[in-house]
Every structure is written in structure tokens, then in C-alpha cells.
Amino acid sequence: MIKIGIPNSVKLFILKKKNNTFVYIKGYYKIYKIILPSFIIIRLQSENFITLELNKTAIYSKNMLFLFKHFIKKCFLQSIINKKKMLFLSGVGYKFYLDETYPYLAVDAGFSDLKIIKIPKNSSIKIVGRKENIIKISSLNYQLIGELATEIQKLKTPDSYKGKGIRMYNQKILLKKGKKPKQK
């Protein structure tokens, strides 16, 4: 038997139908629906925690319990926390441009033309830096944020000698040493 604590801001509903158990997790931002197989028994012990256990006739190991425990905890966190990532554009004259009417982000990163990226419907981008070189990507879907951030980073990866390019806000870059001048 595994105990899982329920955060105060999350509401949990359990519905049993035929062979499966449906678990609904409702938070501030999202509602998740989890379908548990028949070999896992879930019980709402109180408002603060639930228990998971294997059916006595189940041939599965306890690893399945830990897998569902991890999955339920992840759903708790994702339903109450709005995720965000920040990207930093370093270089002289490099800027982000955001068009409010259309869902597009334009990046001026030293190319002859602007690079344009379409912003997905479920995410939002805001320009944070006063020099227009920092953006904040936020969404409920953490995978979508990661994909969008890597797509933007691929436009101009940081240079290994000067560090110019697009990188995560807190990312540290090890710079290579340049050539040393010849000694006379």
C-alpha cells in the first residue's frame, strides 16, 4: 500500500465503472483524467491523502504502483502550477519582436532577414527585457514549452568563443580561449 498526499488546492474525484477506475484531478489551471487499470485499487482515505494498492489477484509487481504514484503526483503539480521558461538573446543588435495581432515571434539574430516562429495556441510569449532580448514562454503544457524553447534556440545557438546567441536565462556557457598572440 502506497500513500499519496493531496495538495490543498487540488480536488480529487474517483469514479468506478466496470473494470476501470477513473480519477479526476482538478487544480487551478487544468483538469486531468486518469484511467487506472483493474489491478490497481485506489481509496480516498481523507481529504488529505489517498492510498494505492495492488489487487490480490494481480500478477504485476509493485513497480506498477510506483509508476502510477509518480504519474498522479505529476498531475497534481501540473494542475496547480503554470509553467514558464525564459530565453536570453545575447549579441549586439539582436532582438525579439512580438506581433500582438498574429501569433508570431520574429527573431533578429544577425541574419539578413528576420526568422519567424509561429506561437502555438496553448502558450503565450511576453518580451520581458527592456532591450527586447529576454522572452518568457508560459503554458500549462510543459512539453509544449520545451519544444517551443528548443525551436527558438535552434535559430541561433550560442557561439563557443563569444557566447552570442539564444540560450536559457540561467544557462552558463563555457567559452573557449581564442588564439594567443605570438611572442617575439
ZICOR-V686962 format. One record per backbone hydrogen bond with DSSP energy under -1.0 kcal/mol. CO is the residue of the C=O (numbers start at 1). NH is the residue of the N-H. E is the energy in kcal/mol with one decimal. If there is no record, write none. Layout:
CO | NH | E
CO | NH | E
//
This chain:
2 | 52 | -2.5
4 | 50 | -2.4
7 | 10 | -1.3
11 | 26 | -3.0
13 | 24 | -3.0
15 | 22 | -3.6
17 | 20 | -2.1
20 | 17 | -2.4
21 | 36 | -3.3
22 | 15 | -3.0
23 | 34 | -3.0
24 | 13 | -2.5
25 | 32 | -2.8
26 | 11 | -2.8
30 | 27 | -2.3
32 | 25 | -2.6
34 | 23 | -3.1
36 | 21 | -1.8
37 | 40 | -1.6
39 | 55 | -2.8
41 | 53 | -2.0
43 | 51 | -2.4
48 | 6 | -3.7
49 | 45 | -1.1
49 | 46 | -1.6
50 | 4 | -2.7
51 | 43 | -2.2
52 | 2 | -2.8
53 | 41 | -3.5
55 | 58 | -1.6
61 | 64 | -1.2
62 | 66 | -1.9
63 | 67 | -2.0
64 | 68 | -2.2
65 | 69 | -2.3
66 | 70 | -2.3
67 | 71 | -2.1
68 | 72 | -2.5
69 | 73 | -2.2
70 | 74 | -2.1
71 | 75 | -1.9
72 | 76 | -2.0
73 | 77 | -2.1
74 | 78 | -2.6
75 | 79 | -1.6
77 | 81 | -1.5
79 | 29 | -2.4
83 | 139 | -1.8
85 | 137 | -3.2
86 | 169 | -2.3
87 | 135 | -2.1
88 | 167 | -2.5
90 | 165 | -2.2
91 | 94 | -1.3
95 | 108 | -3.1
97 | 106 | -3.3
102 | 104 | -2.1
103 | 119 | -3.1
104 | 99 | -1.7
105 | 117 | -2.8
106 | 97 | -3.2
107 | 115 | -2.3
108 | 95 | -1.9
115 | 107 | -2.9
117 | 105 | -2.8
120 | 123 | -1.2
124 | 138 | -2.6
126 | 136 | -2.8
129 | 132 | -1.4
132 | 96 | -2.6
133 | 89 | -3.0
134 | 128 | -2.7
134 | 129 | -1.1
135 | 87 | -2.2
136 | 126 | -2.0
137 | 85 | -2.4
138 | 124 | -2.6
139 | 83 | -1.4
141 | 145 | -1.6
142 | 146 | -2.0
143 | 147 | -2.3
144 | 148 | -2.3
145 | 149 | -2.6
146 | 150 | -2.3
147 | 151 | -2.0
148 | 152 | -2.0
149 | 153 | -2.3
150 | 154 | -1.9
156 | 166 | -3.5
160 | 176 | -3.0
164 | 159 | -2.5
165 | 90 | -2.5
167 | 88 | -3.4
168 | 171 | -1.0
//
